[in-house]
Amino acid sequence: MIGYQAKVSAPMKKRVRPVEEPEQKTLPRADRIPTEGFVVIVDGHFKSVYDTVTAAEASGRKLKSTYPMLQIQIYDAATKVRTSLS
């Protein structure tokens, strides 16, 4: 019988990446209500922010045509009013 000897080696070292400053993301926080613009609300959740009401409505109507079971509203951040999209 031939003996088997396990080869033991040192663990591999992880590559060290240079430290770069991460880019600051301008994503809105999900736990804060927007203060400007128009927001598409899908089933009670803020989803996307638009500068104009027509852009927000177009996005909402596209979602509604694809997924008719969703409740979609447009939120005007300046007046703090929600309008249902039908």
C-alpha positions in Angstrom: 0.0 0.0 0.0 1.3 3.4 -1.0 1.1 6.0 1.7 -0.7 9.3 1.0 0.7 12.4 2.3 -1.5 15.5 2.3 0.2 18.6 1.0 -0.1 21.5 3.4 0.3 25.0 2.1 -0.1 28.4 3.6 -3.5 30.1 3.1 -3.7 32.5 0.2 -3.4 36.2 0.9 -6.3 38.4 -0.1 -5.4 41.2 -2.5 -5.2 44.6 -1.0 -7.1 47.1 -3.0 -6.1 50.8 -2.8 -8.5 52.8 -0.7 -10.5 55.1 -2.8 -13.0 57.6 -1.6 -16.5 56.3 -2.5 -18.6 58.5 -4.7 -21.4 60.3 -2.9 -24.7 58.9 -4.1 -27.5 61.3 -4.5 -30.2 58.7 -3.9 -33.1 59.9 -1.8 -33.6 58.1 1.5 -36.6 55.8 1.7 -37.6 56.9 5.2 -37.9 60.6 4.3 -40.8 62.2 2.4 -39.5 64.2 -0.6 -39.7 68.0 -0.2 -39.7 68.9 -3.9 -40.9 67.4 -7.2 -43.5 64.8 -8.0 -43.3 61.2 -6.7 -44.9 58.0 -8.1 -46.4 56.0 -5.2 -46.9 52.3 -5.9 -49.1 50.5 -3.4 -48.3 53.1 -0.7 -44.5 53.2 -1.3 -42.6 56.1 -2.7 -40.8 54.9 -5.8 -39.4 57.5 -8.1 -39.1 61.3 -8.2 -39.8 63.5 -11.2 -39.4 67.2 -11.9 -42.8 67.6 -13.7 -46.2 66.2 -13.1 -46.5 65.0 -16.7 -43.3 62.9 -16.4 -44.6 61.3 -13.2 -48.0 60.6 -14.7 -46.5 59.1 -17.8 -44.4 56.8 -15.7 -47.4 55.9 -13.5 -49.6 55.2 -16.5 -46.9 53.0 -18.1 -46.8 51.0 -14.8 -50.6 50.8 -14.6 -50.9 49.6 -18.2 -48.3 46.8 -17.5 -49.6 45.9 -14.0 -53.3 46.9 -13.7 -53.6 45.5 -10.2 -51.3 48.2 -8.7 -52.6 51.2 -6.8 -50.7 54.2 -8.3 -50.7 57.7 -7.0 -48.8 60.9 -7.8 -47.5 62.9 -4.8 -46.9 66.6 -5.2 -44.2 67.4 -2.6 -44.8 71.2 -2.7 -48.5 71.0 -1.8 -48.3 67.6 0.0 -51.2 66.2 -2.0 -51.7 62.7 -3.3 -53.7 62.2 -6.5 -54.9 58.7 -7.6 -54.1 57.7 -11.1 -57.0 55.9 -12.8 
